[in-house]
């Protein structure tokens, strides 16, 4: 069942970007046919990719005691 997260614009954009990059890679390699398995792998990788849980500290927040 599709959830609201599945329909998110950022998820859609990630899939589009991954597919476009894979098609471009195949074209540069001189492929005469599109490798559907490679496209599926690119789409799966885009779907499974998750942003980091926390961004950490910004440079302006660092000082000598917390810069590691």
C-alpha positions in Angstrom: 0.0 0.0 0.0 1.3 3.4 -0.9 2.0 5.9 1.9 2.2 9.7 1.8 6.0 9.3 2.1 6.0 7.1 -1.0 4.5 10.0 -3.0 6.8 12.7 -1.7 8.3 15.1 -4.3 11.8 14.6 -2.9 11.5 10.8 -3.2 10.2 11.2 -6.8 13.1 13.6 -7.6 15.6 11.2 -6.2 14.3 8.4 -8.4 14.2 10.6 -11.5 17.8 11.7 -10.8 19.0 8.2 -10.3 17.4 6.9 -13.5 18.7 9.8 -15.5 22.2 9.3 -14.2 22.1 5.6 -15.0 20.8 6.1 -18.5 23.5 8.7 -19.1 26.1 6.3 -17.7 24.9 3.6 -20.1 24.9 6.0 -23.1 28.5 7.1 -22.3 29.5 3.5 -22.2 28.1 3.0 -25.7 25.3 0.7 -24.7 23.0 -0.2 -27.7 20.2 -1.2 -25.4 19.1 0.0 -21.9 20.1 -2.3 -19.1 16.8 -2.6 -17.2 18.4 -4.4 -14.3 20.9 -1.5 -13.8 18.0 0.9 -13.9 16.1 -1.1 -11.3 19.2 -1.1 -9.1 19.6 2.7 -9.4 15.9 3.1 -8.5 16.2 0.8 -5.5 19.3 2.7 -4.3 17.5 6.0 -4.6 14.5 4.7 -2.7 16.6 3.2 0.1 18.8 6.2 0.5 18.0 8.1 3.7 19.3 11.5 4.8 21.5 11.4 7.9 19.6 11.4 11.2 21.4 14.5 12.5 23.3 17.2 10.7 25.8 17.7 13.5 27.2 21.0 14.5 27.7 24.0 12.2 31.1 25.6 12.1 29.8 28.6 14.0 28.8 26.3 16.8 32.3 24.9 17.3 34.8 25.9 19.9 38.0 24.4 21.3 36.0 22.0 23.6 33.6 20.6 21.1 35.3 20.7 17.7 35.8 16.9 17.5 
